[in-house]
Amino acid sequence: MEMYEKRKKFCGKFGFKMNNIIYAAFLAMLAEKPLYGYLLVEGLGSFGIDKDSVPYGAAYRILRNMEGKNFVTSEWETEGNGPARRVYHITDTGRDYLKNWFQDAKKNLIGVEKLIGIVSKKIDKNVK
């Protein structure tokens, strides 16, 4: 069992916590190609996440945290014009996390959809 799996607590398995969603979005983008932080934040919109809800400073803290968990590695890119940029790469541990997140989120989505259906019926019943 992976280290991050051991640390999951009962509520921590819920795949829709904001950090979990940002981890999954960043890792999904990095699974396609290495990117630097600015492009990762800009790419959040393609997942339906308002990029303005994730300040760049917070995004870089998240990326450092992900690097500490060995989900990503990074290196400075100094080629080309402009300042050096830190480029992030997904690791095998990051791919495993993404697969596990997907399975948990899919299972939790079924529960959330069921809850929405029940709440909808209660709201409709009380409105009439």
N, CA, C and O of each residue as an XYZ file, in Angstrom:
512
protein
N       0.847     -1.183      0.000
C       0.000      0.000      0.000
C       0.890      1.244      0.000
O       1.852      1.327      0.764
N       0.566      2.192     -0.849
C       1.371      3.402     -0.960
C       1.271      4.229      0.321
O       0.288      4.125      1.054
N       2.289      5.049      0.589
C       2.340      5.860      1.796
C       1.117      6.770      1.909
O       0.546      6.892      2.993
N       0.701      7.412      0.808
C      -0.437      8.324      0.883
C      -1.735      7.572      1.135
O      -2.678      8.149      1.677
N      -1.808      6.306      0.758
C      -2.984      5.488      1.035
C      -3.092      5.219      2.535
O      -4.190      5.243      3.092
N      -1.959      4.964      3.189
C      -1.963      4.664      4.612
C      -2.461      5.845      5.426
O      -3.083      5.664      6.473
N      -2.189      7.057      4.949
C      -2.537      8.251      5.715
C      -3.972      8.707      5.493
O      -4.443      9.614      6.179
N      -4.670      8.096      4.551
C      -6.051      8.497      4.319
C      -6.882      8.178      5.554
O      -6.772      7.092      6.124
N      -7.687      9.102      5.949
C      -8.634      8.870      7.025
C      -9.997      8.682      6.374
O     -10.140      8.858      5.164
N     -10.982      8.332      7.160
C     -12.306      8.044      6.624
C     -12.792      9.152      5.694
O     -13.145      8.871      4.549
N     -12.818     10.388      6.148
C     -13.311     11.490      5.316
C     -12.313     11.874      4.229
O     -12.703     12.459      3.218
N     -11.045     11.561      4.417
C     -10.027     11.913      3.440
C     -10.163     11.155      2.130
O      -9.547     11.530      1.132
N     -10.965     10.088      2.118
C     -11.132      9.316      0.893
C     -12.077     10.014     -0.078
O     -12.133      9.652     -1.253
N     -12.818     11.007      0.400
C     -13.768     11.687     -0.477
C     -12.988     12.438     -1.544
O     -12.189     13.320     -1.228
N     -13.219     12.091     -2.813
C     -12.413     12.598     -3.914
C     -12.714     14.002     -4.361
O     -12.103     14.477     -5.319
N     -13.647     14.699     -3.696
C     -14.048     16.007     -4.178
C     -13.542     17.161     -3.321
O     -13.977     18.295     -3.518
N     -12.638     16.910     -2.376
C     -12.041     18.011     -1.634
C     -11.256     18.872     -2.622
O     -10.686     18.346     -3.579
N     -11.218     20.167     -2.407
C     -10.608     21.078     -3.376
C      -9.161     20.705     -3.698
O      -8.780     20.676     -4.868
N      -8.349     20.418     -2.675
C      -6.958     20.048     -2.963
C      -6.900     18.787     -3.804
O      -6.080     18.692     -4.717
N      -7.763     17.808     -3.511
C      -7.763     16.576     -4.295
C      -8.110     16.859     -5.748
O      -7.537     16.254     -6.654
N      -9.042     17.771     -5.976
C      -9.441     18.116     -7.340
C      -8.284     18.813     -8.061
O      -8.010     18.516     -9.224
N      -7.615     19.725     -7.383
C      -6.481     20.424     -7.995
C      -5.358     19.421     -8.284
O      -4.765     19.456     -9.362
N      -5.063     18.535     -7.338
C      -4.054     17.493     -7.585
C      -4.418     16.719     -8.849
O      -3.589     16.540     -9.741
N      -5.668     16.263     -8.914
C      -6.097     15.444    -10.057
C      -5.990     16.226    -11.363
O      -5.527     15.688    -12.368
N      -6.413     17.488    -11.360
C      -6.350     18.298    -12.579
C      -4.901     18.506    -13.014
O      -4.573     18.325    -14.187
N      -4.033     18.887    -12.073
C      -2.620     19.088    -12.412
C      -2.005     17.797    -12.937
O      -1.305     17.807    -13.950
N      -2.264     16.682    -12.248
C      -1.680     15.407    -12.672
C      -2.212     14.962    -14.022
O      -1.468     14.396    -14.823
N      -3.493     15.211    -14.287
C      -4.058     14.853    -15.593
C      -3.369     15.647    -16.706
O      -3.075     15.099    -17.768
N      -3.112     16.930    -16.467
C      -2.412     17.737    -17.468
C      -0.977     17.248    -17.649
O      -0.474     17.157    -18.768
N      -0.330     16.935    -16.525
C       1.066     16.494    -16.587
C       1.194     15.095    -17.182
O       2.262     14.738    -17.679
N       0.137     14.306    -17.141
C       0.169     12.976    -17.753
C       0.299     13.089    -19.269
O       0.765     12.159    -19.927
N      -0.119     14.237    -19.824
C       0.010     14.461    -21.266
C       1.374     14.999    -21.642
O       1.969     14.571    -22.631
N       1.877     15.955    -20.836
C       3.196     16.522    -21.123
C       3.661     17.356    -19.938
O       2.834     17.844    -19.167
N       4.966     17.528    -19.779
C       5.486     18.392    -18.717
C       5.047     19.835    -18.954
O       4.990     20.296    -20.094
N       4.739     20.537    -17.875
C       4.294     21.926    -17.962
C       4.874     22.720    -16.803
O       5.330     22.150    -15.812
N       4.852     24.042    -16.937
C       5.253     24.880    -15.820
C       4.003     25.412    -15.131
O       2.906     25.368    -15.688
N       4.183     25.910    -13.924
C       3.067     26.269    -13.057
C       2.024     27.179    -13.673
O       0.826     26.947    -13.514
N       2.469     28.218    -14.378
C       1.529     29.160    -14.976
C       0.562     28.442    -15.916
O      -0.642     28.695    -15.877
N       1.079     27.554    -16.753
C       0.216     26.824    -17.687
C      -0.707     25.842    -16.973
O      -1.825     25.595    -17.425
N      -0.240     25.283    -15.860
C      -1.098     24.390    -15.086
C      -2.304     25.160    -14.542
O      -3.434     24.681    -14.630
N      -2.072     26.333    -13.987
C      -3.183     27.144    -13.470
C      -4.103     27.559    -14.610
O      -5.324     27.470    -14.483
N      -3.534     28.009    -15.714
C      -4.342     28.424    -16.859
C      -5.182     27.264    -17.398
O      -6.280     27.484    -17.909
N      -4.677     26.036    -17.289
C      -5.385     24.868    -17.798
C      -6.540     24.398    -16.930
O      -7.310     23.533    -17.349
N      -6.676     24.948    -15.727
C      -7.753     24.518    -14.835
C      -9.132     24.736    -15.448
O     -10.059     23.970    -15.188
N      -9.265     25.776    -16.258
C     -10.556     26.066    -16.884
C     -11.074     24.917    -17.729
O     -12.286     24.734    -17.841
N     -10.185     24.143    -18.323
C     -10.628     23.025    -19.156
C     -11.254     21.908    -18.316
O     -11.867     20.990    -18.861
N     -11.101     21.986    -16.992
C     -11.711     21.015    -16.080
C     -12.927     21.612    -15.366
O     -13.482     20.998    -14.455
N     -13.333     22.802    -15.783
C     -14.470     23.457    -15.148
C     -14.124     24.121    -13.828
O     -15.014     24.437    -13.039
N     -12.843     24.334    -13.581
C     -12.390     24.983    -12.350
C     -12.035     26.416    -12.677
O     -11.239     26.668    -13.582
N     -12.612     27.354    -11.955
C     -12.309     28.770    -12.164
C     -10.863     29.019    -11.742
O     -10.535     28.919    -10.560
N     -10.007     29.339    -12.696
C      -8.583     29.533    -12.382
C      -8.367     30.669    -11.395
O      -7.359     30.693    -10.689
N      -9.308     31.616    -11.339
C      -9.176     32.717    -10.391
C      -9.383     32.262     -8.946
O      -9.040     32.985     -8.011
N      -9.948     31.057     -8.764
C     -10.143     30.536     -7.411
C      -8.858     29.885     -6.868
O      -8.799     29.492     -5.703
N      -7.839     29.778     -7.721
C      -6.555     29.195     -7.307
C      -5.459     30.220     -7.602
O      -4.901     30.233     -8.699
N      -5.151     31.073     -6.631
C      -4.081     32.055     -6.857
C      -2.764     31.349     -7.198
O      -2.514     30.225     -6.762
N      -1.939     32.025     -7.978
C      -0.673     31.418     -8.399
C       0.192     31.017     -7.212
O       0.826     29.962     -7.239
N       0.225     31.837     -6.180
C       1.010     31.494     -4.986
C       0.533     30.191     -4.364
O       1.345     29.361     -3.955
N      -0.789     30.009     -4.291
C      -1.352     28.774     -3.745
C      -1.026     27.596     -4.660
O      -0.729     26.500     -4.185
N      -1.081     27.821     -5.963
C      -0.785     26.749     -6.922
C       0.654     26.269     -6.758
O       0.918     25.067     -6.802
N       1.580     27.202     -6.569
C       2.980     26.795     -6.395
C       3.192     26.077     -5.064
O       4.034     25.182     -4.976
N       2.438     26.457     -4.020
C       2.513     25.717     -2.751
C       1.976     24.301     -2.942
O       2.542     23.341     -2.417
N       0.884     24.174     -3.694
C       0.315     22.856     -3.984
C       1.332     22.012     -4.755
O       1.529     20.838     -4.441
N       1.972     22.602     -5.753
C       2.966     21.870     -6.539
C       4.157     21.438     -5.675
O       4.663     20.327     -5.839
N       4.609     22.298     -4.762
C       5.704     21.913     -3.855
C       5.261     20.757     -2.954
O       6.029     19.835     -2.681
N       4.000     20.827     -2.495
C       3.449     19.754     -1.678
C       3.395     18.454     -2.475
O       3.737     17.390     -1.959
N       2.965     18.544     -3.732
C       2.904     17.370     -4.600
C       4.298     16.803     -4.845
O       4.478     15.589     -4.943
N       5.278     17.691     -4.944
C       6.657     17.244     -5.138
C       7.158     16.530     -3.880
O       7.873     15.532     -3.967
N       6.777     17.051     -2.713
C       7.149     16.413     -1.452
C       6.547     15.019     -1.309
O       7.127     14.152     -0.655
N       5.388     14.804     -1.918
C       4.735     13.488     -1.881
C       5.196     12.597     -3.037
O       4.715     11.475     -3.193
N       6.122     13.100     -3.839
C       6.668     12.386     -4.994
C       5.620     12.140     -6.087
O       5.730     11.175     -6.843
N       4.616     13.002     -6.172
C       3.635     12.915     -7.257
C       4.200     13.557     -8.520
O       3.857     13.165     -9.635
N       5.073     14.550     -8.331
C       5.704     15.248     -9.450
C       7.178     15.477     -9.125
O       7.597     15.449     -7.967
N       7.943     15.703    -10.180
C       9.311     16.194    -10.040
C       9.371     17.490    -10.838
O       8.498     17.769    -11.659
N      10.407     18.270    -10.589
C      10.539     19.513    -11.345
C      11.999     19.795    -11.641
O      12.912     19.274    -10.999
N      12.176     20.643    -12.641
C      13.524     21.084    -13.008
C      13.405     22.480    -13.591
O      12.365     22.859    -14.130
N      14.479     23.232    -13.475
C      14.493     24.572    -14.039
C      14.780     24.497    -15.528
O      15.725     23.837    -15.960
N      13.969     25.169    -16.292
C      14.180     25.285    -17.737
C      14.770     26.668    -17.987
O      14.155     27.683    -17.659
N      15.959     26.701    -18.564
C      16.632     27.980    -18.781
C      16.815     28.294    -20.258
O      17.366     29.337    -20.612
N      16.353     27.391    -21.125
C      16.497     27.617    -22.569
C      15.479     28.647    -23.053
O      14.416     28.824    -22.457
N      15.829     29.314    -24.140
C      14.904     30.266    -24.747
C      14.993     31.630    -24.109
O      15.818     31.879    -23.230
N      14.127     32.505    -24.571
C      14.081     33.878    -24.061
C      13.309     33.927    -22.756
O      12.493     33.048    -22.476
N      13.560     34.928    -21.979
C      12.822     35.138    -20.741
C      13.476     34.465    -19.552
O      14.531     33.839    -19.663
N      12.820     34.611    -18.411
C      13.395     34.057    -17.179
C      13.292     32.526    -17.135
O      12.525     31.920    -17.883
N      14.073     31.926    -16.254
C      14.010     30.477    -16.047
C      12.640     30.114    -15.482
O      12.042     30.873    -14.719
N      12.161     28.938    -15.876
C      10.856     28.463    -15.389
C      11.019     27.055    -14.844
O      11.815     26.263    -15.349
N      10.245     26.758    -13.797
C      10.260     25.411    -13.218
C       9.230     24.573    -13.972
O       8.045     24.905    -14.009
N       9.700     23.485    -14.570
C       8.851     22.597    -15.353
C       8.572     21.344    -14.516
O       9.485     20.755    -13.938
N       7.302     20.950    -14.462
C       6.867     19.816    -13.650
C       6.597     18.599    -14.520
O       6.097     18.711    -15.639
N       6.942     17.417    -13.975
C       6.747     16.125    -14.634
C       6.003     15.205    -13.658
O       6.278     15.221    -12.458
N       5.074     14.415    -14.168
C       4.382     13.447    -13.318
C       5.303     12.249    -13.069
O       6.090     11.876    -13.938
N       5.203     11.657    -11.893
C       5.973     10.459    -11.537
C       5.044      9.244    -11.569
O       3.832      9.380    -11.734
N       5.622      8.072    -11.409
C       4.803      6.861    -11.312
C       3.895      6.926    -10.086
O       2.755      6.465    -10.138
N       4.382      7.489     -8.994
C       3.559      7.657     -7.793
C       2.392      8.604     -8.086
O       1.277      8.386     -7.613
N       2.654      9.647     -8.862
C       1.596     10.567     -9.258
C       0.553      9.891    -10.136
O      -0.644     10.144     -9.996
N       1.005      9.040    -11.032
C       0.058      8.283    -11.879
C      -0.799      7.352    -11.025
O      -2.002      7.227    -11.256
N      -0.179      6.697    -10.033
C      -0.937      5.830     -9.126
C      -1.967      6.635     -8.342
O      -3.112      6.209     -8.196
N      -1.558      7.806     -7.836
C      -2.491      8.669     -7.108
C      -3.671      9.040     -8.001
O      -4.820      8.991     -7.565
N      -3.390      9.411     -9.252
C      -4.444      9.820    -10.183
C      -5.412      8.669    -10.446
O      -6.624      8.882    -10.493
N      -4.897      7.462    -10.618
C      -5.763      6.291    -10.823
C      -6.647      6.056     -9.599
O      -7.847      5.815     -9.734
N      -6.055      6.126     -8.407
C      -6.827      5.935     -7.170
C      -7.851      7.038     -6.977
O      -8.984      6.774     -6.573
N      -7.456      8.287     -7.267
C      -8.387      9.399     -7.154
C      -9.583      9.172     -8.076
O     -10.729      9.378     -7.677
N      -9.314      8.752     -9.294
C     -10.374      8.496    -10.275
C     -11.356      7.456     -9.747
O     -12.569      7.654     -9.815
N     -10.838      6.358     -9.227
C     -11.708      5.307     -8.707
C     -12.542      5.803     -7.530
O     -13.742      5.532     -7.466
N     -11.918      6.529     -6.593
C     -12.642      7.076     -5.440
C     -13.673      8.106     -5.874
O     -14.809      8.089     -5.400
N     -13.281      9.004     -6.776
C     -14.187     10.062     -7.217
C     -15.389      9.479     -7.958
O     -16.518      9.936     -7.781
N     -15.139      8.481     -8.778
C     -16.233      7.852     -9.524
C     -17.230      7.206     -8.560
O     -18.441      7.342     -8.732
N     -16.722      6.511     -7.559
C     -17.582      5.885     -6.550
C     -18.344      6.954     -5.765
O     -19.540      6.806     -5.517
N     -17.655      8.031     -5.374
C     -18.293      9.101     -4.614
C     -19.318      9.858     -5.449
O     -20.321     10.338     -4.920
N     -19.068      9.966     -6.753
C     -20.014     10.646     -7.635
C     -21.356      9.924     -7.631
O     -22.406     10.566     -7.646
N     -21.327      8.612     -7.612
C     -22.568      7.832     -7.552
C     -23.339      8.185     -6.281
O     -24.555      8.372     -6.320
N     -22.635      8.274     -5.163
C     -23.269      8.654     -3.900
C     -23.812     10.069     -3.924
O     -24.912     10.322     -3.432
N     -23.053     10.988     -4.490
C     -23.497     12.389     -4.567
C     -24.732     12.500     -5.465
O     -25.675     13.220     -5.137
N     -24.728     11.790     -6.593
C     -25.896     11.829     -7.478
C     -27.127     11.261     -6.781
O     -28.230     11.778     -6.957
N     -26.952     10.213     -5.999
C     -28.069      9.645     -5.236
C     -28.579     10.662     -4.217
O     -29.787     10.854     -4.077
N     -27.656     11.313     -3.505
C     -28.028     12.333     -2.529
C     -28.773     13.485     -3.195
O     -29.776     13.963     -2.667
N     -28.293     13.930     -4.340
C     -28.956     15.018     -5.068
C     -30.379     14.607     -5.437
O     -31.302     15.412     -5.313
N     -30.568     13.379     -5.886
C     -31.903     12.900     -6.225
C     -32.834     12.909     -5.026
O     -33.986     13.327     -5.140
N     -32.346     12.450     -3.871
C     -33.160     12.430     -2.648
C     -33.494     13.847     -2.206
O     -34.646     14.148     -1.890
N     -32.490     14.716     -2.182
C     -32.723     16.109     -1.776
C     -33.689     16.783     -2.732
O     -34.560     17.535     -2.296
N     -33.554     16.533     -4.013
C     -34.448     17.113     -5.012
C     -35.894     16.733     -4.726
O     -36.783     17.581     -4.789
N     -36.131     15.473     -4.414
C     -37.488     15.012     -4.104
C     -38.023     15.706     -2.853
O     -39.194     16.083     -2.803
N     -37.163     15.877     -1.837
C     -37.571     16.545     -0.600
C     -37.908     18.003     -0.854
O     -38.885     18.526     -0.319
N     -37.094     18.657     -1.676
C     -37.337     20.066     -1.978
C     -38.631     20.205     -2.770
O     -39.453     21.069     -2.467
N     -38.817     19.354     -3.789
C     -40.029     19.401     -4.599
C     -41.264     19.139     -3.743
O     -42.298     19.778     -3.935
N     -41.165     18.212     -2.809
C     -42.283     17.845     -1.937
C     -42.676     19.028     -1.047
O     -43.859     19.288     -0.826
N     -41.659     19.743     -0.538
C     -41.920     20.867      0.358
C     -42.377     22.119     -0.380
O     -43.006     22.988      0.224
N     -42.078     22.232     -1.665
C     -42.452     23.411     -2.439
C     -43.925     23.374     -2.794
O     -44.570     24.421     -2.849
N     -44.470     22.194     -3.036
C     -45.857     22.063     -3.473
C     -46.845     22.373     -2.419
O     -48.050     22.300     -2.661
